Amino acid sequence: MLTSSTSLLPKRIVLFASGGGSNAEAVIKHFAGSTEVKVAAVFCNKAGAGVLDKVAAYQVPSFLFNRAELNETGVVEQKLIDLAPDLIVLAGFLWLMPASIVERFAGKIINIHPALLPNYGGKGMHGQHCHAAVLAAGEKQSGMTIHYVNPEYDKGDLILQAYCPVKPADTPEVLAARVLQLEHYYLPRVIEQLCLG
Ligand code: GRF
């Protein structure tokens, strides 16, 4: 006899991204065709962001919002409640997640950061700024960090770090590309692990 069970439903992921969207695309591709994990939506705060074009090529709805909808009117939070995600993934999202959303989805929000936290994190430490700081400090090693989100930038508990060398001739762009390779590999796999165990 067939019985229905919520455990048979796919785990639902919501992605937040505001940039080029290469991590969002890596995640969408990884789970395309999966019956166990579904990317339910991509939330983006920047009209014209590359991520919106990337997502348009897949069967994933995107939702564009502004700062007031995130921080004041509760529009973003209500939309998340409606979507009931099992996991919210900040994949290149630069704004601070409001405390009310962090509390409501406690333990269900993760972020990816292009350096080895706790170093080179915090407000303003994103994209090329982050890689430039790593190079300026003469680091021999960099990498990426996936961590839980709390109400402070880049301060939540670590989930996974992966490492790569910093080479003498690196520019921020070259180092960013090396770190992104790690990100694209590990982010979908960490999501899989968190969703499916
Ligand atoms: C990534 O380096 C990620 O670690 C950081 O922002 C960048 C986003 O890149 N949070 P993309 O938009 O996924 O290409």
Residues whose N, C-alpha, C, O or C-beta is under 5 A from the ligand:
A	BS01	GRF	G19 G20 G21 S22 N23 A24 A91 G92 F93 I112 H113 P114
